[in-house]
Amino acid sequence: MGRNFHIDLVGTDGVTKSTEDVPITVTVSGAGSLLALGSAKPNMGECFFADTHTTYYGKALAVIRTGNECGKIHIKASAPNLEDQFIELEVRE
């Protein structure tokens, strides 16, 4: 199984910063793993299987693999000059 997480660079006004593209690093620990990370940017030359990828129009997508074991998944998204963001999920049978 897997689950998609949409990543948006959002300003204080709640609007996606579509004019800013930055490298996003996603770290996954616990009962899951990072399956893929990417954006819709054409010809970017970045690998979808790496943990860092540049946003496109302020957006990216992370695919988290679940289902190997029960427990908590800890997801961290970080980018230069931005506050780290954290998500915790519970995987059950």
C-alpha positions in Angstrom: 0.0 0.0 0.0 1.0 3.6 -0.4 -0.3 7.0 0.4 0.3 10.3 -1.5 1.1 13.5 0.3 0.8 16.8 -1.6 3.4 19.4 -0.7 2.6 23.1 -1.1 4.8 26.1 -0.4 2.1 28.2 1.3 2.5 31.8 2.6 1.0 33.3 5.6 -2.0 34.3 3.5 -2.7 30.6 2.8 -1.9 30.9 -0.9 0.5 28.6 -2.6 3.8 30.4 -3.5 3.7 29.4 -7.2 6.6 31.7 -8.2 9.0 30.0 -5.8 10.6 26.6 -6.5 12.9 25.2 -3.8 14.4 21.8 -3.0 12.3 19.9 -0.6 13.7 17.0 1.5 11.3 14.4 2.9 12.5 12.0 5.6 10.4 9.0 6.6 11.0 6.8 9.7 9.0 4.1 11.6 6.5 1.8 9.9 6.8 3.3 6.5 9.3 4.4 3.8 9.6 7.0 1.1 8.7 5.3 -2.2 9.0 8.4 -4.4 9.2 12.2 -4.4 8.7 14.5 -7.3 7.0 17.3 -9.1 5.5 17.9 -12.5 8.5 19.9 -13.6 9.5 18.7 -17.1 13.2 17.8 -17.8 14.3 18.5 -14.3 17.0 15.8 -14.2 16.2 14.8 -10.6 15.6 11.2 -9.5 12.1 10.4 -8.2 13.7 7.8 -5.8 15.8 10.4 -4.0 14.7 12.1 -0.8 15.2 15.6 -2.2 13.3 17.1 -5.2 12.6 20.6 -6.4 9.0 21.9 -6.3 7.3 23.1 -9.5 5.0 26.1 -9.1 5.4 25.6 -5.4 4.2 22.0 -5.4 5.5 18.5 -5.1 4.2 15.0 -4.2 5.6 12.4 -1.8 4.5 8.8 -2.0 4.9 6.9 1.3 4.9 3.1 1.4 2.9 1.5 4.2 1.7 -2.0 5.0 4.9 -3.8 5.9 4.4 -3.4 9.6 2.0 -1.8 12.1 3.0 1.3 14.1 3.7 4.9 13.6 5.1 6.6 10.5 7.0 9.9 11.1 7.3 12.2 8.1 9.4 15.3 8.0 9.5 17.8 5.1 12.2 20.5 5.1 13.4 23.2 2.7 16.0 25.9 2.9 14.8 29.0 4.8 11.4 27.4 5.7 10.1 25.9 8.9 10.2 22.1 9.0 6.8 20.4 8.8 6.0 17.1 10.5 3.2 14.5 10.1 2.6 11.3 12.1 0.5 8.5 10.9 -0.7 5.3 12.5 -0.6 2.1 10.5 -3.0 -0.6 11.6 -3.8 -4.1 10.3 
